[in-house]
Amino acid sequence: MSEIYRVLDANINRAAEGMRVLEDIARFVLNNKNLCAAIKQCRHDLRSTTPSDLYSRDINQDVGTHVATKYEGIRESLHDIAEAASNRCAEALRVIEEFLKLEETENQIEEIRYKLYDLATKVIRGLGSTRKQQWKLCFVMTSSDCVLPWKDTLSQTLTVGCDCIQIREKDMLTNELIAHTKEVMHIANQYNVPVIVNDRVDVMLATNASGVHLGNTDMSVEDARTLCGATAIIGATAHTPDEVRLVTSAGADYIGVGAMFASPTKPNVAVVGPVLLQSVSKCNYLAIGGITPENIQELFQVGCKGVAVGVAISQSRIPGKIAESLMQQEAQLA
């Protein structure tokens, strides 16, 4: 039975190593205590469920020690690391489960294996989009707010360096919004700028837009990630430190945090001011709400990384100049 013990020894170590990688991502990257603890428990359950006196590895006689595939040593992102660890766990646990059957004893490996599938998925989803980034200026565009033709407003804003567009259309019918989103994307793609759809996961999926922004009463970040996959950018709104923690742990790629100042588009939203930016300093975020060239310095003075602006740009006859002014003031402060 020494051959069986060699297989078990190798795969118990392999599974435990994979679990430790996932555990550390949950702990140090996602800062998710519950997820970290659950993976750690699986690791301990594995050790307590399997024979503890194997120690049957014989490295010198192991013909597979130097066998490797072309891409085995390549990792380009945290997603790659998490997916490799997940696959390592799944494959090793399956081997352990099969070989323990020869021992004619009951084992809990199948239960651990299924639990790890779920936990690994949560780790990978928690890492968010593979395309997430920190933007400097997001233009939140409602076409009916634009005093110029919306295409002119959009083009002028993009020309001066606006690096994200969010489509916010509360009154368009679904088919109109899909057509409108495609038009916006056609223009934005010429500048290699992502387009985010406000609220509407279905429209984002139908148009293959870069992502979706979700409010407090919209679909949850977790459900949106299930539908949209790993590449879609998912943003979420937060008005308090507790809401920031909630959407961050859910895997939001960026947070729309505010309101910074009183906003004519959302008069009922409480103004929390620049102080809330302290709670999102480690995240990608966009400060939002009533931001203008006249007050944006207050945000940059506390280290603001990016802003989302709507009315100040759309209701100007010189939208490009306004967008340029919003971005230049950060440079002036630096």
Helices and strands as residue ranges (DSSP letters): H 2-24, I 25-29, H 33-49, G 59-61, H 78-100, G 101-103, H 109-126, E 137-141, G 143-145, H 150-159, E 164-167, H 174-189, E 195-198, H 201-207, E 211-214, H 221-228, E 233-238, H 241-249, E 254-258, G 274-280, E 285-288, H 296-300, E 307-309, H 311-314, H 319-333
